[in-house]
């Protein structure tokens, strides 16, 4: 792992990995802490490559990947001039509730449904 200049933690790193094509991959500190070796990150990169291969696009502005029961977020794009992929991968460390899907308004008002103390998963 790479430490920053002030020794206050792990810095993101950029590595080149290869499958069918070369990829320049930015790994964020949370990923480096979970996968400290190049070989371990290579397994994550292979899983990400399989995910990207299944999407018919040269640019993926935001995607999610489940690997070893962990959720990762990533970005990817193919650069034809450089003939390589550029990827950015981080661990999804939290989630935020962004809205409600409401149904069955028969017995309860909208306000009661929206402002109840239910836990949403």
C-alpha positions in Angstrom: 0.0 0.0 0.0 1.1 3.5 -0.6 1.0 6.1 2.2 0.6 9.8 1.6 3.3 12.3 2.2 2.1 13.2 5.7 1.8 9.5 6.8 -1.9 10.0 7.7 -3.3 7.2 5.8 -3.5 5.3 2.5 -3.5 7.3 -0.8 -5.4 6.2 -3.9 -3.2 4.5 -6.5 -3.3 4.0 -10.2 -2.2 0.7 -11.6 -2.2 -0.9 -15.1 -4.0 -4.2 -15.3 -4.5 -6.3 -18.5 -7.1 -8.6 -19.8 -8.1 -8.4 -23.5 -7.1 -4.7 -23.3 -4.9 -2.7 -21.0 -6.7 -0.7 -18.3 -5.5 2.1 -16.1 -7.3 1.7 -12.8 -7.7 4.1 -9.9 -8.2 2.2 -6.6 -9.4 4.3 -3.7 -8.0 3.8 -0.1 -10.9 1.7 1.1 -10.2 -0.8 -1.7 -6.5 -0.8 -1.0 -7.1 -1.6 2.7 -9.3 -4.6 1.7 -7.0 -5.7 -1.2 -3.4 -4.7 -0.2 -1.6 -6.7 -2.9 -1.5 -6.2 -6.7 -2.7 -9.9 -7.1 -5.7 -9.4 -4.9 -6.7 -6.2 -6.8 -6.2 -8.2 -10.0 -9.1 -10.5 -8.9 -11.3 -7.4 -8.3 -10.2 -6.0 -11.7 -11.1 -9.3 -13.4 -14.6 -9.3 -11.9 -15.0 -5.6 -12.9 -13.8 -6.5 -16.4 -16.5 -9.2 -16.7 -19.1 -6.7 -15.5 -18.0 -4.1 -18.0 -17.9 -6.6 -20.9 -21.6 -7.3 -20.2 -22.5 -3.7 -20.8 -22.7 -2.5 -24.4 -21.2 0.9 -24.0 -17.7 2.5 -24.2 -18.6 4.9 -21.3 -20.1 3.8 -18.0 -20.5 6.9 -15.8 -21.7 5.0 -12.8 -22.0 1.3 -12.0 -22.1 -1.1 -9.1 -20.3 -4.4 -8.7 -20.7 -7.1 -6.1 -17.5 -8.9 -5.4 -16.8 -11.2 -2.4 -20.1 -10.1 -0.8 -19.0 -6.4 -0.9 -20.5 -3.6 -3.0 -18.2 -1.5 -5.1 -19.0 1.6 -7.2 -17.1 2.3 -10.4 -16.7 4.4 -13.5 -15.2 3.2 -16.8 -14.5 4.5 -20.3 -12.7 3.3 -23.3 -10.3 5.7 -24.9 -9.7 4.8 -28.6 -6.8 7.2 -28.9 -4.9 5.6 -26.0 -6.3 2.1 -26.8 -7.0 1.4 -23.2 -9.7 1.6 -20.5 -9.7 4.1 -17.7 -11.5 2.9 -14.5 -12.2 4.3 -11.1 -13.3 1.9 -8.3 -14.2 2.5 -4.7 -16.0 0.6 -1.9 -19.6 1.6 -1.4 -19.4 2.4 2.3 -22.9 3.6 2.9 -26.3 4.2 1.4 -28.8 7.0 1.5 -32.6 6.7 1.3 -33.6 8.9 -1.7 -37.4 8.4 -1.7 -40.4 6.2 -1.1 -42.5 3.9 -3.2 -46.0 4.3 -2.0 -49.0 2.0 -2.5 -52.3 1.1 -0.9 -53.6 4.4 0.4 -56.8 3.0 1.7 -56.3 3.1 5.5 -53.3 5.5 6.0 -52.7 9.0 4.8 -49.8 9.9 2.7 -48.2 11.9 5.5 -48.4 9.0 7.9 -46.7 6.7 5.3 -44.0 9.3 4.5 -43.2 10.3 8.1 -43.5 6.9 9.8 -40.6 5.5 11.7 -40.3 2.5 9.4 -36.8 1.2 8.4 -36.4 1.0 4.7 -34.0 -1.5 3.2 
